[in-house]
Amino acid sequence: MSEDAIHSTTVTIRIHRFTPKSGPEHARRHSSSPFGGKARGGSPFGPSPSRRRIRGRHFTQDYTIETHAGQTVLDCLLAIKRDLDPTLAFRYSCGHGICGSDAVSINGTPTLLCTAKVEEYAKPKSNQNMAKATAGDGFRRTGDVEQTTGKPVIDLNTKKASENGNQPKDANQRPSGSNNPDTLGNSTENHDNTSGLAVIEIAPLPGFPVLRDLIVDIDQMMNQIKKLEPYLKADGKLATTEDGKIDMFEYLQNPEELKRYELLSNCISCGVCEGSCPVYAGGEAFIGPAALIAASRFISDSRDEATNQRLDDIATADGIAACQSVRACSRECPRGIDVGEEMWQLTERVKSRQGR
């Protein structure tokens, strides 16, 4: 174990919270996607249901805790819920990256709480800009680093305000709501009192309606997966040997055939790929990579007899045709699936079949 994992460290956990409005439900059209109202035209998923987002109060809340570099972000949230704020709501189950129920956005990156280590995400503020510039994700905010030398760019106005003892303004600071000081003595209201500490910012998984705090509604994703019928479809005929006995090796596969779908069967439907996808928005404009991975798993299975039907089901305007090949879905898959490559392979198979 490294020394960083042995010695404790103080971090600020900044959580984007949501409290639904009490009383009769006040809902409005879920408008994350500008394409949500378009007709589906031949989609196997039927008419687009009216997506609803619960009205309520959004605010950010900071918690300062002692932790270890080797602990997970889930450990931090459990400590907060146990010792500081029992009202904090988040979802988890196995805690080992198997169930996929604890997907959130950490520092802007969709991932699982139980696999995200504090040492990976709790970066000192002085190093956060450099980390963003060298992350290799293809995106960098203007002004983070000097374009030619790669050195940090110092904002003299911010530095001067800091030297004078004033709180510098953060252009990206989210508005915070009022907190209960009797319950949460170390949370912040409209400013950050712990600006010198490393900050881990946690928000709900993007692309999904928020139910409460970090809990999102994944029903739409699960319904999309279910409608693509993710189960083996054989012809129902039992193979027999020459002497009339049932052939026990009817579905025997060679290693190459097994390899084509084996990794895809490890998908845990966590929604991380959909939270990373800039096109997906609750399944309104795009059925999403999670459903397409489920379809690809059986399209790639040599034992399945419904390949043509499955390709027809995804060859729609809101199916594989809506994928823009951004490949952001591949970056954080907890099961190691190259989701973007699978989307590309499906696109090529659909195009090849339509070109016959």
C-alpha positions as CSV (number, residue, x, y, z in Angstrom):
1,M,0.0,0.0,0.0
2,S,1.3,3.5,-0.9
3,E,2.0,6.2,1.6
4,D,-0.8,8.3,0.1
5,A,-3.3,5.4,0.9
6,I,-2.0,5.2,4.5
7,H,-2.1,8.9,5.5
8,S,-5.5,10.6,5.7
9,T,-6.3,13.6,3.6
10,T,-9.0,16.3,3.8
11,V,-11.2,16.8,0.8
12,T,-14.3,18.7,-0.1
13,I,-17.1,16.6,-1.6
14,R,-19.3,19.0,-3.7
15,I,-22.6,17.4,-4.5
16,H,-25.3,18.7,-6.9
17,R,-28.5,18.0,-5.0
18,F,-32.1,18.0,-5.9
19,T,-35.2,18.0,-3.7
20,P,-38.5,17.3,-5.5
21,K,-41.4,19.6,-4.9
22,S,-43.8,18.3,-2.3
23,G,-47.5,18.0,-2.9
24,P,-49.2,17.3,-6.2
25,E,-46.8,16.4,-8.9
26,H,-45.8,19.3,-11.1
27,A,-44.1,18.0,-14.2
28,R,-42.9,19.6,-17.4
29,R,-41.7,18.3,-20.7
30,H,-38.2,16.7,-20.5
31,S,-36.3,19.0,-23.0
32,S,-32.7,17.8,-22.8
33,S,-32.8,16.9,-26.5
34,P,-33.9,19.4,-29.2
35,F,-34.9,16.3,-31.3
36,G,-37.2,14.7,-28.7
37,G,-40.5,15.8,-30.3
38,K,-39.7,14.4,-33.7
39,A,-41.7,11.5,-35.1
40,R,-40.1,8.1,-35.0
41,G,-41.4,6.7,-38.3
42,G,-41.0,3.0,-38.3
43,S,-39.1,2.7,-35.1
44,P,-39.6,-0.6,-33.2
45,F,-39.9,1.5,-30.0
46,G,-43.2,3.0,-31.0
47,P,-44.4,6.5,-30.3
48,S,-42.1,8.6,-28.1
49,P,-43.7,8.8,-24.6
50,S,-44.0,12.2,-23.0
51,R,-40.8,12.4,-20.9
52,R,-41.4,14.2,-17.6
53,R,-39.0,15.8,-15.3
54,I,-39.9,16.4,-11.7
55,R,-40.0,20.0,-10.5
56,G,-38.0,20.8,-7.4
57,R,-35.1,22.7,-5.9
58,H,-31.6,22.3,-7.3
59,F,-28.6,23.3,-5.2
60,T,-25.0,22.4,-4.5
61,Q,-23.7,21.4,-1.1
62,D,-20.2,21.0,0.2
63,Y,-19.0,18.5,2.8
64,T,-15.5,18.5,4.2
65,I,-14.3,15.0,5.3
66,E,-11.2,13.1,6.2
67,T,-10.5,10.2,4.0
68,H,-7.7,8.2,2.4
69,A,-6.4,8.3,-1.2
70,G,-7.1,4.6,-1.7
71,Q,-10.7,4.9,-0.6
72,T,-13.5,5.1,-3.2
73,V,-15.9,8.0,-3.7
74,L,-18.7,5.7,-2.6
75,D,-16.9,5.3,0.8
76,C,-16.9,9.1,1.1
77,L,-20.7,9.3,0.4
78,L,-21.4,6.6,2.9
79,A,-19.4,8.4,5.5
80,I,-21.3,11.7,4.8
81,K,-24.7,9.9,5.0
82,R,-23.7,8.1,8.2
83,D,-22.0,11.0,10.1
84,L,-23.1,14.3,8.5
85,D,-26.3,14.2,6.5
86,P,-28.7,11.3,6.5
87,T,-30.9,13.0,3.9
88,L,-28.3,12.6,1.1
89,A,-29.8,10.3,-1.5
90,F,-27.7,8.1,-3.8
91,R,-28.0,4.6,-5.2
92,Y,-25.7,1.7,-4.8
93,S,-25.8,-2.1,-4.3
94,C,-22.8,-4.4,-4.6
95,G,-20.1,-1.8,-4.2
96,H,-17.7,-3.7,-6.5
97,G,-18.5,-2.5,-10.0
98,I,-20.7,-5.5,-10.8
99,C,-24.3,-4.2,-10.5
100,G,-23.8,-0.8,-12.1
101,S,-26.4,0.9,-10.0
102,D,-24.2,3.7,-8.7
103,A,-23.4,5.6,-11.9
104,V,-22.9,9.3,-11.5
105,S,-20.9,12.1,-12.9
106,I,-17.6,12.8,-11.0
107,N,-15.7,16.0,-12.0
108,G,-17.8,16.0,-15.2
109,T,-16.9,12.4,-16.1
110,P,-19.7,9.7,-15.9
111,T,-18.4,6.7,-13.9
112,L,-19.3,4.4,-11.0
113,L,-19.0,5.6,-7.4
114,C,-17.6,2.3,-6.3
115,T,-14.7,2.2,-8.7
116,A,-13.7,5.8,-8.6
117,K,-10.7,6.3,-6.2
118,V,-10.2,9.5,-4.2
119,E,-6.6,9.7,-5.4
120,E,-7.8,9.8,-9.0
121,Y,-10.4,12.6,-8.6
122,A,-9.3,14.7,-5.6
123,K,-6.8,16.9,-7.3
124,P,-5.5,20.1,-5.7
125,K,-7.0,23.1,-7.4
126,S,-3.5,24.3,-8.5
127,N,-3.2,21.0,-10.5
128,Q,-6.8,20.7,-11.8
129,N,-6.3,22.8,-14.9
130,M,-3.1,20.9,-15.9
131,A,-4.9,17.6,-15.3
132,K,-7.7,18.6,-17.6
133,A,-5.2,19.7,-20.3
134,T,-3.3,16.4,-20.2
135,A,-6.3,14.1,-19.8
136,G,-6.3,13.2,-23.5
137,D,-10.0,13.5,-23.8
138,G,-9.9,15.9,-26.7
139,F,-11.4,18.9,-24.9
140,R,-9.8,21.8,-23.2
141,R,-11.3,25.1,-21.9
142,T,-9.8,28.3,-23.2
143,G,-7.4,29.8,-20.8
144,D,-6.6,26.7,-18.8
145,V,-3.0,26.4,-20.2
146,E,-0.8,28.3,-22.5
147,Q,-1.2,27.0,-26.0
148,T,2.5,26.9,-26.9
149,T,4.3,26.0,-23.7
150,G,1.6,24.0,-21.9
151,K,2.3,26.0,-18.7
152,P,-0.5,27.2,-16.4
153,V,-1.9,30.6,-17.3
154,I,-2.1,32.8,-14.2
155,D,-5.1,35.2,-14.0
156,L,-3.6,38.3,-12.3
157,N,-6.9,39.7,-11.3
158,T,-7.8,36.5,-9.5
159,K,-4.4,36.3,-7.9
160,K,-4.6,39.9,-6.7
161,A,-8.0,39.4,-5.2
162,S,-6.7,36.3,-3.4
163,E,-3.7,38.2,-2.1
164,N,-6.0,40.9,-0.7
165,G,-7.9,38.3,1.2
166,N,-11.0,38.5,-1.0
167,Q,-12.7,35.4,-2.3
168,P,-11.9,35.2,-6.1
169,K,-14.9,34.7,-8.3
170,D,-15.2,31.4,-10.1
171,A,-16.8,31.7,-13.5
172,N,-17.8,28.1,-13.3
173,Q,-19.2,28.1,-9.8
174,R,-22.7,26.7,-9.6
175,P,-25.3,28.5,-7.6
176,S,-25.8,27.0,-4.1
177,G,-29.1,26.8,-2.2
178,S,-29.5,27.4,1.5
179,N,-28.4,24.6,3.8
180,N,-29.5,23.7,7.3
181,P,-26.6,24.9,9.6
182,D,-28.0,23.0,12.5
183,T,-27.5,19.7,10.7
184,L,-24.6,20.4,8.3
185,G,-22.1,22.6,10.1
186,N,-19.4,22.2,7.5
187,S,-21.4,22.8,4.3
188,T,-21.3,26.0,2.3
189,E,-24.2,28.1,1.2
190,N,-23.2,30.7,-1.5
191,H,-19.4,30.5,-1.4
192,D,-16.6,28.0,-0.9
193,N,-15.0,28.2,2.5
194,T,-12.6,25.4,1.7
195,S,-11.1,26.7,-1.6
196,G,-7.6,25.5,-0.6
197,L,-8.7,21.9,-0.4
198,A,-9.0,19.3,-3.2
199,V,-12.6,19.2,-4.5
200,I,-14.5,16.2,-5.8
201,E,-17.6,17.4,-7.6
202,I,-20.4,14.8,-8.0
203,A,-23.6,15.3,-10.0
204,P,-26.4,13.0,-11.3
205,L,-25.7,11.0,-14.4
206,P,-26.3,13.2,-17.5
207,G,-29.1,12.4,-19.9
208,F,-31.5,11.0,-17.3
209,P,-34.4,12.7,-15.3
210,V,-33.3,13.3,-11.7
211,L,-35.5,11.8,-9.0
212,R,-33.7,13.0,-5.9
213,D,-30.1,14.2,-5.4
214,L,-27.9,11.6,-7.3
215,I,-30.7,9.2,-8.1
216,V,-31.9,9.3,-11.7
217,D,-34.7,7.5,-13.5
218,I,-33.2,4.7,-15.6
219,D,-36.6,3.2,-16.7
220,Q,-36.4,4.6,-20.2
221,M,-33.0,3.0,-20.8
222,M,-34.2,-0.4,-19.4
223,N,-37.3,-0.2,-21.6
224,Q,-35.2,0.4,-24.7
225,I,-33.0,-2.6,-23.8
226,K,-36.1,-4.8,-23.2
227,K,-37.8,-3.8,-26.4
228,L,-34.8,-5.1,-28.4
229,E,-35.5,-8.5,-26.9
230,P,-32.1,-9.3,-25.4
231,Y,-32.4,-13.1,-25.2
232,L,-31.3,-15.9,-27.5
233,K,-33.7,-16.8,-30.3
234,A,-33.1,-20.2,-31.7
235,D,-35.2,-22.1,-34.3
236,G,-36.6,-24.4,-31.6
237,K,-35.6,-27.6,-33.5
238,L,-33.5,-30.1,-31.6
239,A,-30.6,-31.5,-33.5
240,T,-30.3,-35.3,-33.5
241,T,-27.5,-37.7,-34.2
242,E,-27.5,-40.4,-36.8
243,D,-29.0,-42.9,-34.4
244,G,-31.9,-40.5,-33.5
245,K,-30.6,-39.3,-30.1
246,I,-30.6,-35.6,-29.2
247,D,-27.3,-34.0,-30.2
248,M,-25.9,-32.5,-27.0
249,F,-23.4,-30.4,-29.0
250,E,-26.1,-28.6,-30.9
251,Y,-24.9,-25.2,-30.0
252,L,-21.2,-25.9,-29.7
253,Q,-19.1,-22.9,-30.7
254,N,-15.5,-22.5,-31.6
255,P,-13.3,-20.0,-29.7
256,E,-13.6,-17.3,-32.4
257,E,-17.4,-17.4,-32.3
258,L,-17.4,-17.2,-28.5
259,K,-15.0,-14.3,-28.5
260,R,-17.3,-12.2,-30.8
261,Y,-19.9,-11.8,-28.1
262,E,-18.3,-12.8,-24.8
263,L,-17.1,-9.3,-23.8
264,L,-20.5,-7.8,-24.7
265,S,-22.2,-10.2,-22.4
266,N,-20.4,-8.4,-19.5
267,C,-22.4,-5.2,-20.0
268,I,-24.0,-4.3,-16.6
269,S,-26.4,-1.6,-18.0
270,C,-25.0,1.0,-15.7
271,G,-25.8,3.9,-18.2
272,V,-22.2,5.3,-18.1
273,C,-22.0,5.1,-21.9
274,E,-25.3,6.9,-22.2
275,G,-24.3,9.6,-19.8
276,S,-21.2,10.2,-21.9
277,C,-23.0,10.3,-25.2
278,P,-23.7,13.8,-26.4
279,V,-26.6,12.6,-28.6
280,Y,-28.5,10.5,-26.0
281,A,-31.1,12.3,-24.0
282,G,-33.4,9.9,-22.3
283,G,-34.0,7.9,-25.5
284,E,-35.9,10.6,-27.3
285,A,-33.5,11.3,-30.1
286,F,-31.4,8.2,-29.9
287,I,-32.1,4.8,-28.4
288,G,-28.7,4.9,-26.8
289,P,-25.5,2.8,-26.8
290,A,-26.7,0.6,-23.9
291,A,-29.6,-0.8,-25.9
292,L,-27.4,-1.2,-29.0
293,I,-24.8,-3.1,-27.1
294,A,-27.5,-5.5,-25.9
295,A,-28.6,-6.0,-29.5
296,S,-25.0,-6.4,-30.7
297,R,-24.4,-9.1,-28.2
298,F,-27.0,-11.3,-29.9
299,I,-26.3,-10.1,-33.4
300,S,-22.7,-11.3,-32.8
301,D,-23.9,-14.7,-31.4
302,S,-23.6,-17.5,-33.9
303,R,-26.4,-19.4,-32.2
304,D,-29.0,-16.7,-32.6
305,E,-31.4,-17.1,-35.5
306,A,-32.9,-13.6,-35.5
307,T,-29.9,-11.5,-36.8
308,N,-31.8,-10.0,-39.8
309,Q,-34.7,-9.0,-37.6
310,R,-32.4,-7.4,-35.0
311,L,-30.6,-5.4,-37.7
312,D,-34.0,-4.2,-39.0
313,D,-35.0,-3.1,-35.5
314,I,-31.9,-0.9,-35.1
315,A,-31.9,0.5,-38.7
316,T,-34.1,3.4,-37.8
317,A,-33.7,7.2,-37.6
318,D,-33.4,7.0,-33.8
319,G,-31.5,3.7,-33.9
320,I,-27.9,3.3,-35.1
321,A,-28.4,6.0,-37.7
322,A,-28.5,8.6,-34.9
323,C,-25.1,7.7,-33.7
324,Q,-22.6,10.4,-34.6
325,S,-19.5,8.3,-34.0
326,V,-18.2,10.6,-31.3
327,R,-16.9,7.5,-29.3
328,A,-17.3,9.3,-26.0
329,C,-19.2,6.2,-24.9
330,S,-16.0,4.1,-24.9
331,R,-14.0,6.3,-22.5
332,E,-15.3,5.2,-19.1
333,C,-17.0,1.8,-19.6
334,P,-16.4,0.0,-16.3
335,R,-16.4,-3.4,-18.0
336,G,-13.8,-2.5,-20.6
337,I,-16.1,-2.6,-23.7
338,D,-15.1,-0.5,-26.6
339,V,-18.7,0.8,-27.1
340,G,-17.7,3.2,-29.8
341,E,-16.2,0.5,-31.9
342,E,-19.3,-1.7,-31.5
343,M,-21.4,1.2,-32.7
344,W,-19.2,1.6,-35.7
345,Q,-19.4,-2.2,-36.5
346,L,-23.2,-2.1,-36.2
347,T,-23.3,0.9,-38.5
348,E,-21.3,-0.9,-41.1
349,R,-23.4,-4.0,-40.9
350,V,-26.6,-2.1,-41.3
351,K,-25.2,-0.1,-44.3
352,S,-23.9,-3.3,-45.9
353,R,-27.2,-5.0,-45.6
354,Q,-29.2,-2.0,-46.9
355,G,-26.8,-1.8,-49.9
356,R,-27.6,-5.3,-51.2
